[in-house]
Amino acid sequence: MKSVGPRVISMGLLLVAGGTGVAQTVRIAGNPILSDGRYYSADPAPVVDGDTLYILAGRDEAPEAVNDFIMKEWQLLSTRDPASRVWRHDPAVVRPNGVFAWAEPDRAYAGQIVKGVDGRFYFYAPVQERNSDAKDRFAIGVAVAESPRGPWKDAHPAGPIISQRVPERNDIQNIDPTVLVDDDGRVFIYWGTFGRLRGMELAADMVSAKGPEQVIEGLTGFFEAPWIMKRKGIYYMLYAGNNAGPDSPCTPALYHACQAYGTATSPLGPWTYRGVVLKPVSSTTSHAGAVAFKGQWYITYHTADAKGGGHFRRSVAIDRLEWDDSVTPAAIRPVLPTVAPRPAPTPSRNVAPAATPAAGPDLLPTRFWLKSLNDGIIRAAPLPPDMWSSWRGKDNPATPWIEYRWPTPVTLNGSRIRFFADQPAGAGEGVAPPASWRLEYWDGGWKPVPGASAYGTSADALQTVDFARVTTRCLRARFVASKGAGVGVQEWEALAPHASGPPAAPKRAAPACDRP
Ligand code: FUB
C-alpha cells in the first residue's frame, strides 16, 4: 500500500501520510480505540516520544470462524492527548518479512518499542524464523529506527537475538518480549509464555546478550505477556495470569486471563506477587502495557469489544492507571475498564439475563463457564469458556440439566437454545447434540411445559420451542446425552410473551425452587 497525502473521507476520518499504509485520524467515543471492525488491534505496547503517546499493536485478521492468531503486520496508534479522544492510526507500519530477511511473513506477535541508550528506538519483535531446526521457531528480532513510526531496519541482521538456539539453547516459546532501559543505562529483557518467564541483561547496544538467561519466578499464576516498568526505584512486572478456580482472585475459567503484577527491588528479582490489576477481559487472551505520559499513567490492553470482535479479533483499549502511594511499595489500584457509550438495547422477549443459571452435575472446574449461558453472545467458533458443557472426558453424565432461577416469578411461553457440538449427532465421544431434551418449570414440583412444539437438537442454529404460558420462578432444560458424549450449550434464552426493555442482571444469586 502506498502513502497518500492528506484527504478527508466519510465517517469523520482524516487521512494523512505515514507508515506503509494510509494513516487516518480517528475521533473516538471511548474504548476500544478502533471499534468499527475494519481494523482489529492486539497486544498494545505504549511508548512515549516527546509530546506523543504511541501504541504499537499487532493486527488480528482471523475470519470470524477461525480460532488462530492470523497476524501479518504491526500498526501504530498515537495521540498528543488521550483525553482529546483524537488518535492517529497508522496501519501496516511494519511487517515481519519486511524488516527481518530471516523471518516468515506471518505471526506478527506482541512486540515492544523502547527508546535505547543511544536515543534511537528499538523494536523487539517476536516472529518465526524461516530456517531453523528448533522445535518451536518463534524468535525475537530487533529493528531500529529514528522514530517509533520507522522506517525500521534490522538491528541484528545475523538473525534473532533470542530463540531456542541463541544466545543459549532453551525449550520455551520465545515470544512476548519486554525491555527496560534502567536509570543507570543497563538494559534488561524479559520474555516468555505458557507459564515460563525468562529474564536477561542486554548490552548497551540493545541487541547483544550479556546473559545468562534466568528463570523468573515468584509471579503467581504467570501465563504470558510480561510488561516491565519502573517507578520510584521499584521494578514492576505486569503479566497475564491464569491461576483459575472458583475462588481465584485472577480468573474463574482457565481459558481467560487477568492482569496481575509483582514488584522487585532489583531488575532480575526476586519478585513478589502483589495482586490483580485488571479482571479478565472479553477476549480469552489479556495483554497489557503501561506508561507515564504527561504526568499521568495509562494502561493499554485489548478486548473483544469492537464490532464483530472475538478472541482472535481483538481491539486495543486505554484507561488511566492509578497508584496507591500510601503503601510500600506503591500499589497499582484495580483498573476500571471503560467502554464507549453503546446504543440502548432493543426490547427483547428474552428474560434469561435476569436469571441465575445453575447446572447439574457441576461443571468441569475451570474449563467451561456457566455464565456464558445467558450472556447474549453466540460465537461462530466458540472456545470452552463461551459455553456450558457436561463433558468430563469420561463418564459423561447421561442426563445433565441446566436451569434458570429468577428472584421473582416470570411468565414464559417459549425458549431458544444454541447447542455446541464438536462431534456429529449420535456420537459416543466428545460433545454431540443431545439425543433428546425437554423443558420443565417449577410449580410445586417439576412439570413439563404444556403444549410444547418440537424439540430440535441441531447445533447449527438456535432451536426454538414454543409452549403455552407458564408463570414460574425456575425453568429447567433436561437433556438425554448422545450415548457417552457430553452436551454443550452456548446460549439459552427464556422467552416472555411480549418484548420489554433489557432485563437487569440479578444482584444476588436467586435461590433454587426445589429446595425448602
Ligand atoms: O497476539 C498473540 C499472542 O496473544 C500474544 O503473544 C500473547 O501475549 C497473546 O496476547
Residues whose N, C-alpha, C, O or C-beta is under 5 A from the ligand:
A	BS01	FUB	A42 D43 F69 Y109 A110 I175 D176 E224 A225 T285 S286 H287
